[in-house]
């Protein structure tokens, strides 16, 4: 049973787009027609999943300033539980990436939340009612990670069960749930892992980096996530530990600017040059996740989203270095 996904514009989309949405949302879930059909349909791209020529699932994608909004996900009742919805969403994400999407968002019905977590989406905020149904906002801030896993999964899947993807066996890239070790060998991969981890932090972010390497940490998603954490959790702990402050003095950096705006919530210290430091780099999230590279300038390392033991071990190293480090007065005094 092979799933084929096709893309359509609203004006030339097959009638199955409306039929499937009517069947699922209007007839099954009692969503009023006035809410189901909106002006966004005309500007959205519509995707249909078919099996043996029969359309069985639908969803739409709206792209705005690099954000891909996935919605109106509907699967025919007889075909649910067969891995069709996740494959449809993964194909939408792959297409969105080719069109410049850097992150994806969906308003998820809470009963489907665990499904989206398998696709790298994490929830944000509180639940709310939409058309009388409980929803929650979910984001995937580093879609390249799941897209690469999906590509690998396709290559290794059994020809007898082409829609049974092994990546759906767990919640991928979800803090406290994904126990796989993910290796990286390029700055872009390290950046994606750091971004999606920091965006999920609820309590603690500890970063040991030679100079808060800009190719990893000087990005808007990380700045926004840390700002939100600092402002919403008065007990949070955000610590930056660096070896060389000169690059940060010479050029602007989003996290340094944020630190100076929130000095009571975000701390930065410089490693004591008289204390042993092996040039490693690490990011520690809450008490669960780690990103580690043996040498700061060589992007060859690993991450794990659910490894409390490794997190504790590396936290002891971090805390020892922190206790011997000094606050950088020069960075604190730079003008905003």
N, C-alpha and C positions, 0 to 999 in steps of 0.2 A: 504494500500500500504506500505509494509514493505521493508526497505532497508537492504540488506545483503552485508557486505564488506568482501572480501577475499584477502589474500596476496599471491603473486607469485614471483618467480625468473624469470629473463628474459628468461632463456633457456627453461622453461616449462610454460611460461605464455600463456593464451588463445590468439587466434588471435585478440580478441576484443580489447586488449591493443593497438595494432597498428591501428586497424580499427577506434577506437574512436579518437585517436590522429590525424590520417589522416583527418577524417571528420571535426574536429574542427579547427585544426591549419593549415593544408596544404590547404584544400579545402575552408573553410570559411574565414580564416584570411590571406591566401596567404603567409604563412611562407614557405620559401624554404626547400625542403627535406633535403638538405645538413646541415641545421641548426636544423631541428627537430630531426633527429636521430644522437646521439652522443655516445662517448665512455662511458659516465656515465650510460647508460642504462644497461650495463653488470654488474655493481656493485650495482645498485639500487634495492630496493624492490618495486614491482609494486602492486598497490591496485586497485581492481575493485569493483564497487558498482553495485548490480543487484536488479531488481524488478521482481518478478514472474519468475525468471530464466533468465531474459534478462539483459545483461550487458549494463548499461546506463551511467557510469562515470568511469574515470580512473585518477590516480595520481601516483607519484613515491616518494620514500623517500631514501635519501642518508645520512648516519650517519658518521660523522667524528669528533672524539674527543669530544663527548657529544653534538655536534650540529646536529640537524636534519634538513636537507634541503628538503623542500617539493616543488615539481614542477610538470610541465606537467599536470596540473589539467584541465581536459576536461570533459564536460557533454554534452551528446547528445541533440541536439536542442529541441526535443520534450519533454524533461524531465527537462528543466530549470525552475527555479522559484518554485520548489517543495521541497526545503530544502535538496536536495540530496548532493550537493557539501559540505556544512558545515558538514553534518553527516559523509561524507567520510573523510574529514580532521580531524575531531575529533577522528575518529577511528584510523587514522594514528598516531595521537599524542599519543593516549593511548598505541598503540603498541610500538611507539618509546620510551615512558617512561619505558616500561618493558625492553628495550634494552639499557638503560643507558643514554638516551637523557636528558639533563638538560635545553635545550632551543631549539627553532625552528625558522627557517628563511624561507622566501619565497620571490621571486621576483614577485610582484603582478602587474597585469595589473591595471592601475589606475581606470578603470571603475568598478572593483570588490573590490576596497579598503574598502568600507564600510562593505562588507560581512566579510572580514577578521578581521575587528575591532570587530565584534560581537563574534569572537573566541579568543579575547584577544591579537591580533596582533596590534602593533603600528608601524607607519611608521618612517623611519629614512633617513635623507638626502634629496636630490633633485630627481625629476623625470628624467628618461633617456629613450632612445629608445633601444629596443631589438627586432630584426627582424622587425623594422619599427613600432613597437607598443609601446606606452608610458607605462613605468613601474615605480615602486617605491619599494625600499627595505622595508620589514616589518619583525618585530621580535616579538616573544613571549618569554620573559625572565623567566617567571614563569608558565610553562605549567600545573603544578599540580593544580593551581587555577581553570583553565577552565575545566580540566579533572574531578575534583571533582564536579563542577557545572553540567557537562554533565551527570555524573553518577546519580546525584540527579534528573536531568530532565527526564532521562529515567524511573526512578521509578515512577514519577508522571504524565507522559504523558498519554493521552487518548488512550485506545486500538483501538479506531475507526480511529485515525490519528497518527499512531506510528512514522511517520517521522516529525511531527510538534513539534519541541522542543521549550519549552518556553524560553530557554536561548537565542534564536535568536531574541527576541523582542527588544533587545537593544545592544549597543556596550559595551561589558563586559570588566571591568578593564581598561577602556580607560579614561585618564585624561580629565576632563571637560565634560564627556558624561555619565558615569555610576553613577546614583544617588542612587543606592542601598547601604545599609549599610552592610558591610561584617564583620562578627565577626570572631575573632581568639582566640584560646585557647592553642596554642603551639608555641614554638620559630620558628619552620619551617614555620608555616603559616604566622607569623608576618614577617619573613624574605622575603617570597615570595611577600607579599603585598608591603613591603618597596622597594624591588628591582624593581618591575614593575612600581611603582610610580616614583621613582627617575630617572629611565631610560627615563621617558617621560617628565621630567621637562625642561622648556624652560627659566626660569628666577630665581626662588627662591627655595632654599632648606634650611629649618631650622630644626635642629635635637636637641631635648632635651632628653638626655639619661644620666643615672647615670655615666657610663664610656664608652659610645659608645659601648655597649654590643657587644662583638665579634661575638656571635652566630647570630646576626642580621646584623651588619654593616661591619664586616671584611670579605667582599667577593669581588671577582674580578669584577663582573658585576657592583656593586655599585661604586667601585673605578673608573672603566672605564667611567661610565656615568658622574660622578662628574668631572673627568678630562676633558672630552669632553666639558661639560657645561662651565667650567672655562676657557678653551682655546678658545672657539668659541663665547662666549657672554661676552664682556668686561663689561657689565652692570649687570651681574648676581650677585646674593647675596647668598653665601653659608656660613652658620653659624652653628657651633657645640657648644652646651652649656652642660657642664658636671658638675656633683657634686663631683666626686672623680677622680683625675688624677693619683693616684698611680698605678692602674692596667695598665694604658697606658705607664707609665714610665718603668714598670717592664718587659713588653713584647711588641714586635712589633705589629703594627696595620696598615693596608693598608691606612686607611683614615688619620692617623696622618702623615705617610710618605708623602702622597699626599699634605697635608696641608703645610708641611715644604718645599716641592718643589714649591708650588704655594702660597707663603705667602701673596701676594697682592690680591689674589682672594678668599682665604678660611680663615675664622677667627674661632678661638676657644677661649672660655672663661670658667672660672670656677665660679660656683655659689657662691655668697657671703654667707658664713655660718651664718652670722648675719641676713640674709634676709629670710623670710618664704618660704619654698619649701616643697611641699607635697609628694615628691618622685614619681610623675607621670612622664610619658614619652610620647613624641609626636614627630611626623614627619609632617611637613607642607610643601606642594608643591605648588609653584606659589601662586595664590590667590584662589585656588579651592579645594585642596584635604587635607585630614587629616588622620593620624593614631594616635590612642590614647589608652593608657592603664593607669589605675588609679594608679597602683603600678609598678615601674620599674622592680621588680624581679618576678612579677606574670604575666605570659603571658595570660591575659584575657582582651581583648579590642575589638576595632572596627576600621574600616577604611571606608572612603567614598571618592570616586574619583571626586565628583562634589557637594561640599557643601561649597559654598563661605561664608555663614553665620557662620558656625562652624569654618571655617578657620580663619575668621576675629577675632572671639571671642578668639580662642586659640593663635592667633598671638599677641594679646594684652597682654596675660599672658606671652608669650615667651619674647616679647620686654621689658616688665617690669623687668623680671629676668635678661635679657641681659644688661640692662642699669645699673644694680647694680653689675654686675659680673666683674671679672678681667681677663686679659689675662694671660695665663700660660707661664711664661718665661722658666720654666724647660722643657716643651714639645717642645717649639720653639728651644731650644738650644741642644736638643739631636742630635747626629750625624746621618747623613743619612746612 
